[in-house]
Amino acid sequence: MTHDEALDFIRRNHHAVLATIKRDGRPQMSHISYLLDDDGKIKISVTLDRAKTRNLLRDPRASLSIVADAWSEYLVVDGTCEVVQDDAVPLLRHVYEGIVGKPHDNWDAFDASMVRDGRVVLVITIERIYPLSRG
């Protein structure tokens, strides 16, 4: 599989397991939805108070396990994460539309919810992709 084929696989799928590193060195895993953006970076909407976010603020290394619906295709992405906190609402809108495939029905309510929940965006720069496996 080529790098472009791997990126296409990541782009077609929007669900993964995100692994971060706990303070004690063990992995902490979370089921997430993500967007592979046009800039080649993975973007994830999360709340600032979650363990995964706190872990990434302390240690920016992250891995994602992406599995296709059939479970016979998967790949793993390793990367480094930046947490976008300031003025994140426009980016949160973009991530929502990219995952759902259409605009929200009420952007004002969406924006208010994002602020109320303390949502931020994880931006993961891809450093390594493990090859697609066909089981």
KAURQUI-V276372 format. One record per residue. RES is the residue in one letter. SS is DSSP state (alpha for helix, beta for strand, coil for the rest). PHI is phi as a letter, one per 20 degrees, with the letter a starting at -180 (* if undefined). D_CENTER is the distance of its C-alpha to the mean C-alpha in Angstrom with 1 decimal. Layout:
BEGIN
res = (RES RES)
ss = (SS SS)
phi = (PHI PHI)
d_center = (D_CENTER D_CENTER)
END
This chain:
BEGIN
res = (M T H D E A L D F I R R N H H A V L A T I K R D G R P Q M S H I S Y L L D D D G K I K I S V T L D R A K T R N L L R D P R A S L S I V A D A W S E Y L V V D G T C E V V Q D D A V P L L R H V Y E G I V G K P H D N W D A F D A S M V R D G R V V L V I T I E R I Y P L S R G)
ss = (coil coil alpha alpha alpha alpha alpha alpha alpha alpha alpha alpha coil coil beta beta beta beta beta beta beta coil coil coil coil coil beta beta beta beta beta beta beta coil beta beta coil coil coil coil beta beta beta beta beta beta beta coil coil coil alpha alpha alpha alpha alpha alpha alpha alpha coil coil beta beta beta beta beta beta beta coil coil coil coil coil beta beta beta beta beta beta beta beta beta beta beta beta coil coil coil coil alpha alpha alpha alpha alpha alpha alpha alpha alpha alpha alpha alpha coil coil coil coil coil coil alpha alpha alpha alpha alpha alpha alpha alpha alpha alpha alpha coil beta beta beta beta beta beta beta beta beta beta beta coil coil coil beta beta coil)
phi = (* e f f f f f f f f f f d c c b d e d c d f g e n f f d d c f c d b c e e f e n d e c c e b e f e f g g f f f f f e b f f b c c d d c f g f m e c b b c d d a d d d d e d f l e g g f f g f f g f f e f n a f f f b f f f g g f f f f g f m f c d e d d e f d b c f g f d d f)
d_center = (22.3 21.7 18.8 18.8 18.9 15.9 13.9 15.4 14.4 10.6 11.4 13.4 11.2 8.4 8.4 7.8 9.0 7.4 10.6 11.8 15.5 17.8 20.8 23.0 21.1 19.9 16.4 14.6 12.3 10.3 9.7 6.6 6.1 3.9 6.2 7.9 10.1 13.8 13.7 12.0 8.9 5.2 4.5 3.4 7.1 8.8 12.4 14.1 16.3 14.0 14.6 11.1 11.3 14.9 14.4 12.2 14.8 17.4 15.9 13.1 12.8 9.8 9.7 7.9 10.6 10.4 13.6 15.5 17.5 20.6 19.3 21.3 18.6 15.7 14.2 12.5 10.6 11.6 10.8 11.5 9.5 11.1 11.0 12.4 14.9 17.9 18.3 14.6 16.0 16.3 12.7 11.7 14.2 12.9 9.3 11.5 13.8 11.6 10.3 13.8 15.8 18.2 18.9 19.1 22.8 23.3 21.4 23.6 22.7 19.0 19.3 21.6 19.2 16.3 19.0 20.6 17.6 16.7 13.2 11.4 8.3 6.4 7.1 7.0 10.3 11.0 14.2 15.0 14.5 16.7 18.8 18.4 20.8 23.1 24.6)
END
